[in-house]
Amino acid sequence: MKTLEIISAEKKLRKYLWIFIIGLFLSGLSAIPLLWGVDVLVESLDEIQAHGTIFSFVSEVRQALVYNDEHFPFMAYGTDWLAFAHFMFALLFVGPLRDPFKNEWIIRFGMMACALLIPTALLFGQIREIPMLWRFIDCSFGVIGYGVLWRISVLMKKIQKLKDQNNDTTNIHSYEKPAA
């Protein structure tokens, strides 16, 4: 029999999994209308008169996207595949949503991927001349994702401990002699 504490922890675990799945999905979705999204970002930064390094960088990205869209539209196919990868990773986490303990390896895989996002963003951001602030924004996705998955991991340990305690209590009562 599940205790209320176990049920509550399982609900929280599923909530965090949904947050992670939806975050992955939305992140992938944002890669498809890339030019439109960058247009919105440039216009928003311009409206608040944030004309610093990020504005310059995003404006340059916009110019490159417009040029590619006019002359090399097939280049956007790369971001379509990026979106697809995000959708597939989101789908991967349906396993832990259904049974987190049988699919614990997926949580660990996600934590490793989030941790590896940081050196990847810093290294390739340097190579590709991405401004440091933008690299930190990219790194924040790894930090936030890791935090959500870490919370899921903590909840899984709590649930397992509660279930073990619950089984110990059940076993104690099962040794009692039935009333005659």
C-alpha positions in Angstrom: 0.0 0.0 0.0 1.3 3.4 -1.0 1.6 6.1 1.7 0.5 9.6 1.0 4.1 10.7 1.2 5.1 8.2 -1.6 2.1 9.4 -3.7 3.1 13.0 -3.2 6.8 12.4 -4.1 5.7 10.5 -7.2 3.5 13.4 -8.3 6.4 15.8 -7.8 8.7 13.5 -9.8 6.3 13.4 -12.7 5.9 17.2 -12.6 9.6 17.7 -12.9 9.8 15.1 -15.7 7.0 17.0 -17.6 8.9 20.3 -17.1 12.0 18.7 -18.6 10.1 17.1 -21.5 8.3 20.3 -22.3 11.5 22.3 -22.0 13.2 20.0 -24.5 10.3 20.1 -26.9 10.0 23.9 -26.8 13.8 24.3 -27.2 13.5 22.1 -30.3 10.5 23.9 -31.6 12.3 27.2 -31.3 15.0 26.0 -33.8 12.4 25.7 -36.7 11.3 29.3 -37.2 14.8 30.5 -36.5 14.8 33.6 -38.7 11.4 34.7 -37.3 12.6 34.1 -33.8 15.8 36.1 -34.3 13.8 38.9 -35.9 11.6 39.0 -32.8 14.7 39.0 -30.6 16.4 41.8 -32.5 13.2 43.9 -32.5 12.7 43.4 -28.8 16.3 44.3 -28.0 16.0 47.4 -30.2 12.8 48.5 -28.5 14.4 48.4 -25.1 17.5 50.0 -26.6 19.8 47.2 -25.5 22.4 47.9 -28.2 25.3 46.1 -26.5 27.3 43.1 -27.5 24.4 40.7 -27.6 22.4 43.1 -29.9 25.3 43.4 -32.3 25.8 39.6 -32.3 22.1 38.8 -32.8 21.9 41.5 -35.5 24.8 39.8 -37.3 23.1 36.4 -36.9 20.0 37.9 -38.4 21.9 39.2 -41.4 23.5 35.7 -41.9 20.1 34.0 -41.7 18.5 36.4 -44.2 21.4 35.9 -46.6 21.3 32.1 -46.2 17.5 32.1 -46.5 17.8 34.0 -49.8 20.9 32.1 -51.3 21.2 28.8 -49.4 17.8 27.9 -47.9 19.0 24.3 -47.4 21.3 25.5 -44.6 18.2 25.8 -42.4 17.9 22.0 -42.7 20.6 21.7 -40.0 18.4 23.5 -37.5 15.5 21.3 -38.5 17.6 18.3 -37.5 18.5 20.0 -34.3 14.8 20.4 -33.6 14.3 16.7 -34.4 17.0 15.7 -32.0 15.3 17.7 -29.2 12.0 16.1 -30.0 13.6 12.6 -29.8 15.3 13.4 -26.5 12.0 14.6 -25.1 10.4 11.4 -26.3 13.2 9.4 -24.6 12.1 10.8 -21.2 8.6 9.3 -21.6 10.2 6.1 -20.4 11.0 7.5 -16.9 7.6 9.2 -16.9 6.0 5.7 -17.2 8.5 3.9 -14.9 11.3 6.0 -13.4 13.0 3.1 -11.7 13.2 0.9 -14.7 14.5 3.8 -16.8 16.8 5.4 -14.2 19.6 5.2 -16.8 17.8 7.8 -18.9 17.8 10.3 -16.0 21.6 9.7 -15.6 22.1 10.0 -19.3 20.2 13.4 -19.3 22.4 14.6 -16.4 25.5 13.7 -18.2 24.3 15.4 -21.4 23.4 18.6 -19.4 26.8 18.6 -17.7 28.6 18.1 -21.1 26.6 20.9 -22.6 28.7 23.4 -20.6 32.2 22.6 -21.9 30.8 22.1 -25.4 29.2 25.6 -25.4 32.3 27.2 -24.0 34.7 25.4 -26.3 32.8 25.6 -29.6 31.5 29.0 -28.7 35.1 30.2 -28.5 36.0 28.5 -31.8 32.9 30.0 -33.5 33.5 33.5 -31.9 30.2 33.5 -30.0 30.1 36.3 -27.4 30.8 35.1 -23.8 27.4 36.3 -22.6 25.7 34.2 -25.2 27.8 31.2 -24.3 26.7 31.7 -20.7 23.1 31.7 -21.8 23.7 28.4 -23.6 25.4 27.0 -20.6 22.4 28.0 -18.4 20.2 25.4 -20.3 22.7 22.7 -19.1 22.6 24.1 -15.5 18.8 24.3 -15.4 18.3 20.9 -17.1 20.8 19.3 -14.7 19.0 20.9 -11.7 15.7 19.5 -12.8 17.1 16.0 -13.4 19.0 16.2 -10.1 15.7 17.0 -8.3 14.2 14.0 -10.1 17.1 11.8 -8.9 16.6 13.0 -5.3 12.9 12.3 -5.5 13.6 8.8 -6.8 15.9 8.1 -3.8 13.2 9.4 -1.5 10.5 7.2 -3.0 12.7 4.1 -2.9 13.6 4.8 0.8 9.9 5.3 1.6 8.9 2.1 -0.2 11.7 0.2 1.6 10.5 1.5 4.9 6.9 0.6 4.0 7.9 -2.9 3.1 9.8 -3.3 6.4 6.6 -2.3 8.2 4.6 -4.7 6.2 7.1 -7.5 6.9 6.9 -6.9 10.6 3.1 -7.3 10.6 3.3 -10.4 8.4 5.2 -12.3 11.1 2.4 -11.9 13.6 0.4 -15.0 14.4 -3.1 -14.9 13.1 -5.8 -14.7 15.8 -7.2 -18.1 16.8 
